[in-house]
């Protein structure tokens, strides 16, 4: 079942390249901002 989900996801990534790229970039920027802010806040609390 999971194999089928991954296969469908892979096909959709290949079919909708621009849309997939925008989604992956947005996710990457969001996670990076979260990590950066977390480090900034934790370093401020420790000082």
Z-matrix of the N, CA and C atoms (Angstrom, degrees):
N
C 1 1.442
C 2 1.528 1 110.88
N 3 1.325 2 115.85 1 -46.25
C 4 1.464 3 119.27 2 179.55
C 5 1.529 4 109.85 3 -65.95
N 6 1.325 5 115.91 4 -35.03
C 7 1.462 6 119.91 5 178.61
C 8 1.527 7 110.49 6 -60.47
N 9 1.321 8 117.03 7 -39.90
C 10 1.463 9 121.00 8 178.28
C 11 1.524 10 111.05 9 -65.77
N 12 1.334 11 117.25 10 -41.39
C 13 1.469 12 120.92 11 178.42
C 14 1.521 13 111.02 12 -61.74
N 15 1.334 14 116.21 13 -43.08
C 16 1.458 15 119.81 14 179.19
C 17 1.528 16 111.66 15 -66.42
N 18 1.315 17 116.55 16 -36.85
C 19 1.456 18 120.66 17 178.24
C 20 1.530 19 110.69 18 -65.58
N 21 1.305 20 117.27 19 -43.02
C 22 1.471 21 121.45 20 177.94
C 23 1.520 22 110.25 21 -64.85
N 24 1.325 23 116.89 22 -42.16
C 25 1.467 24 120.67 23 178.59
C 26 1.525 25 110.39 24 -61.90
N 27 1.333 26 116.82 25 -42.91
C 28 1.462 27 120.90 26 179.77
C 29 1.526 28 111.09 27 -63.19
N 30 1.327 29 116.19 28 -42.73
C 31 1.471 30 120.01 29 178.93
C 32 1.520 31 111.01 30 -63.36
N 33 1.327 32 116.96 31 -40.03
C 34 1.459 33 120.27 32 179.00
C 35 1.523 34 111.71 33 -67.74
N 36 1.338 35 117.19 34 -35.66
C 37 1.459 36 119.83 35 175.73
C 38 1.524 37 111.24 36 -62.03
N 39 1.311 38 115.58 37 -40.95
C 40 1.458 39 119.33 38 179.98
C 41 1.526 40 112.13 39 -74.10
N 42 1.309 41 117.35 40 -31.65
C 43 1.459 42 121.32 41 -176.98
C 44 1.526 43 111.63 42 -77.20
N 45 1.326 44 116.85 43 -41.76
C 46 1.458 45 122.36 44 -177.02
C 47 1.530 46 109.17 45 -113.69
N 48 1.324 47 116.56 46 72.39
C 49 1.457 48 121.44 47 -171.97
C 50 1.527 49 112.80 48 -66.36
N 51 1.318 50 117.64 49 -47.05
C 52 1.469 51 120.95 50 -176.71
C 53 1.531 52 110.41 51 -67.12
N 54 1.301 53 116.65 52 -44.52
C 55 1.462 54 121.11 53 179.27
C 56 1.532 55 110.51 54 -62.39
N 57 1.309 56 116.74 55 -41.90
C 58 1.461 57 121.29 56 178.74
C 59 1.525 58 110.96 57 -65.46
N 60 1.319 59 116.92 58 -40.66
C 61 1.456 60 121.26 59 179.27
C 62 1.528 61 110.77 60 -62.80
N 63 1.322 62 117.27 61 -43.34
C 64 1.463 63 121.10 62 178.39
C 65 1.523 64 110.40 63 -62.55
N 66 1.310 65 117.61 64 -43.81
C 67 1.464 66 120.80 65 179.56
C 68 1.525 67 112.04 66 -64.34
N 69 1.322 68 117.22 67 -43.64
C 70 1.464 69 120.40 68 -179.12
C 71 1.525 70 110.63 69 -67.80
N 72 1.329 71 117.90 70 -39.75
C 73 1.462 72 120.64 71 177.17
C 74 1.528 73 111.34 72 -64.30
N 75 1.315 74 116.88 73 -41.91
C 76 1.462 75 120.28 74 177.82
C 77 1.518 76 111.83 75 -62.42
N 78 1.312 77 116.60 76 -41.94
C 79 1.463 78 120.76 77 178.14
C 80 1.522 79 110.76 78 -64.42
N 81 1.321 80 116.84 79 -42.23
C 82 1.461 81 121.50 80 179.43
C 83 1.528 82 111.27 81 -63.50
N 84 1.315 83 116.93 82 -44.61
C 85 1.471 84 120.53 83 179.20
C 86 1.517 85 110.66 84 -64.71
N 87 1.318 86 117.78 85 -41.04
C 88 1.461 87 121.15 86 179.18
C 89 1.514 88 112.67 87 -63.68
N 90 1.318 89 117.30 88 -44.93
C 91 1.468 90 121.10 89 179.70
C 92 1.528 91 109.93 90 -66.80
N 93 1.331 92 117.49 91 -40.10
C 94 1.464 93 120.83 92 179.08
C 95 1.525 94 111.04 93 -63.92
N 96 1.318 95 117.13 94 -42.44
C 97 1.466 96 120.74 95 178.53
C 98 1.517 97 110.63 96 -63.95
N 99 1.313 98 117.74 97 -41.16
C 100 1.462 99 121.33 98 178.19
C 101 1.523 100 111.31 99 -61.49
N 102 1.319 101 116.80 100 -45.93
C 103 1.473 102 120.57 101 -179.84
C 104 1.528 103 110.17 102 -64.56
N 105 1.336 104 116.98 103 -44.10
C 106 1.459 105 120.90 104 179.56
C 107 1.524 106 111.37 105 -60.86
N 108 1.324 107 117.43 106 -46.72
C 109 1.462 108 120.67 107 179.97
C 110 1.524 109 111.47 108 -66.72
N 111 1.309 110 117.45 109 -36.91
C 112 1.465 111 120.65 110 177.92
C 113 1.524 112 111.04 111 -62.98
N 114 1.321 113 116.66 112 -44.81
C 115 1.458 114 120.57 113 178.38
C 116 1.524 115 110.48 114 -64.67
N 117 1.328 116 116.93 115 -40.96
C 118 1.460 117 121.54 116 179.78
C 119 1.529 118 111.18 117 -63.04
N 120 1.315 119 117.35 118 -44.06
C 121 1.458 120 121.64 119 -179.72
C 122 1.532 121 111.19 120 -68.80
N 123 1.328 122 116.52 121 -43.65
C 124 1.469 123 119.36 122 179.93
C 125 1.527 124 111.81 123 -65.32
N 126 1.308 125 117.47 124 -38.50
C 127 1.467 126 119.19 125 178.76
C 128 1.531 127 110.45 126 -69.14
N 129 1.315 128 117.44 127 -31.49
C 130 1.461 129 120.87 128 176.57
C 131 1.518 130 112.15 129 -71.18
N 132 1.309 131 116.99 130 -33.04
C 133 1.457 132 120.15 131 -179.93
C 134 1.523 133 111.76 132 -76.42
N 135 1.328 134 117.40 133 -28.50
C 136 1.459 135 120.76 134 -177.11
C 137 1.527 136 112.51 135 -81.33
N 138 1.322 137 117.63 136 -19.49
C 139 1.471 138 120.54 137 -177.40
C 140 1.493 139 110.75 138 -81.38
